[in-house]
Amino acid sequence: TGYWPSQNVPSCTLPQSIQDAIAKFSEYYLNNHTGRKLSWQTSAGAAELKAVFGAAPNFRRNELCVSTYQMCILLLFNDNKT
């Protein structure tokens, strides 16, 4: 078949910033590698997020290693103004 078999992956609505990065990478990759197909397996992914907790001057910076699904949920808080 020419590519890895696909899996049944639970639905994951990626944030727009991630979709934009995927589109850029896909365009680059497919322009440089003919005859290939990309398939994003969100259930197998991970992300490192830099987070700031609290307010100045007592805030804390942390790096979080999370699954793709956890990343999607945590990034929703970036739009929260509280």
PEHUGI-V33043 format. One record per backbone hydrogen bond with DSSP energy under -0.5 kcal/mol. CO is the residue of the C=O (numbers start at 1). NH is the residue of the N-H. E is the energy in kcal/mol with one decimal. If there is no record, write none. Layout:
co=CO nh=NH e=E
co=CO nh=NH e=E
This chain:
co=7 nh=9 e=-0.9
co=12 nh=14 e=-0.9
co=15 nh=18 e=-0.6
co=15 nh=19 e=-2.3
co=16 nh=20 e=-2.5
co=17 nh=21 e=-1.6
co=18 nh=22 e=-2.5
co=19 nh=23 e=-2.3
co=20 nh=24 e=-2.1
co=21 nh=25 e=-2.6
co=22 nh=26 e=-3.0
co=23 nh=27 e=-2.3
co=24 nh=28 e=-2.3
co=25 nh=29 e=-3.3
co=26 nh=30 e=-2.8
co=27 nh=31 e=-1.6
co=28 nh=32 e=-1.2
co=29 nh=33 e=-1.3
co=33 nh=36 e=-0.8
co=39 nh=41 e=-0.6
co=40 nh=42 e=-1.0
co=41 nh=44 e=-1.8
co=42 nh=45 e=-0.9
co=45 nh=68 e=-1.0
co=47 nh=49 e=-0.5
co=47 nh=66 e=-2.7
co=49 nh=51 e=-0.6
co=49 nh=64 e=-3.2
co=51 nh=62 e=-2.8
co=53 nh=60 e=-2.8
co=55 nh=58 e=-1.5
co=60 nh=53 e=-3.0
co=62 nh=51 e=-3.4
co=64 nh=49 e=-2.8
co=64 nh=66 e=-0.7
co=66 nh=47 e=-2.8
co=67 nh=71 e=-2.4
co=68 nh=72 e=-2.1
co=69 nh=73 e=-1.7
co=70 nh=74 e=-2.8
co=71 nh=75 e=-2.6
co=72 nh=76 e=-0.7
co=73 nh=76 e=-0.8
co=73 nh=77 e=-0.5
co=74 nh=77 e=-1.3
co=75 nh=78 e=-1.1
co=76 nh=79 e=-1.0
co=77 nh=80 e=-0.8
